[in-house]
Each structure stands twice: as C-alpha cells, then as structure tokens.
Amino acid sequence: MDDFKKKMDEKIKLYSNKQYLDGYIRNEFLTSDGDADIFLIIHEIDELFDSRTVRDQTDLVSDIYDFIEEKTSMLDSTIKIHLHILGISLSPKDQERVRHILKEHYAIELYKAQKRYNEYRNKILGLVVIGLLCFFSYLFMAYHMGSEFFLEVLGFLFSFSLWEALDCYIYSYSETKEERKAITQNLLLDVDFQTEEDANR
C-alpha cells in the first residue's frame, strides 16, 4: 500500500511539473515557428460529416469538435493552430465546406460566450453599484442616528453585494473571459487536407 502511494505521489509530481508539460507540448504540437500542428486521421467520409444533417444545415460529427477542443485545451490561447485532416480525398468544394462549418460552429460558440461574458460583467457592475449605494446610505444614516434595524440591513446588503460581485468575477466572469480566448483560437484554425498517400510520405 505504501509503495503504491509512493508511486502515485511520484507520478503526480512528474506529470504536474511545468517543465515536463512544457516539454510535452513542445514535442507533441509546436513547430519551429511557434505555431502548433494537430493531426486528425479520417478513414471514411461518414467520420467527417454528420449523416443526420443535410444541405445548408450540414454539420461535422461531434467527435471532431471534441478532438479539436481536447487538443487545443493544452495550448496557450495565443498560439496559432494548423489542423491537418488526413486520410481521405475531398473535393475543393467539400474542403471549403469543412472550413466553413468549423468557422460557423466556433463563431456561434463565441457569440454565446460573449453573451455570457456581457451578462456577468453587467451583473458585477450592478452588484458593485448596489453595494456602494448601500455603503453610502449606511454612512449617512449612521451619521444622522438612523434606525438600528436599517443600519443592519444596509450593512448586510453592502457586504452581500460586494461578495457576490467578487464571487461572480472570480468564478464566472474570469472563466468566461478565458473561454472566449480558447473559442477564438479554434475559430482561427488553419485547416488543410492530405490524402493517406500524402500522409505516409
């Protein structure tokens, strides 16, 4: 039991080490110019396009988005990413369709993240304003010998509003801000296509 725990601690220490992670990312993804390469192998067209969608509503298989986001989540959001789709031969029209679908998907995701970002920002501003109004009202009433009950209420509202604003900033606003960056990075993906023969050269 002690040996197993010791091995666990060693692995945690190794794989959570920043130097190890930086080395892994550098060897696995980064190119000489500081960009990142991600390779996706597709064997059949059904692995790329969702067969349940048609015409202007054609979408990619959800696994494609999961794959992209799993890989890009390990990279700094300032790194430009090149997605190489390997294995099948697509017509120029289908290649452009894939690029368009990817951009449209992440543009919609960015719109939704931006909407949440604005909501959290407005919530924080509203809570700060309420908190400050309560604070100044508290000072005014305390100076003019106001009701003890109202002083307690105003003191509670002041502290509650500012704590809620801080909580929203730390756990929602900041997280959504980083989410926007990650989505924008995926929106700016550079996509190219290679056949199986090209990939094996």
Secondary structure by P-SEA (a helix, b strand, c coil): caaaaaaaaaaaaaaacaaaaaaaaaacccccccbbbbbbbbcccccccccccccccccccaaaaaaaaaaaccccccbbbbbbbccccccaaaaaaaaaaaaaaaaaaaaaaaaaaaaaaaaaaaaaaaaaaaaaaaaaaaaacccaaaaaaaaaaaaaaaaaaaaaacccaaaaaaaaaaaaaaaacbbbbbccccccc
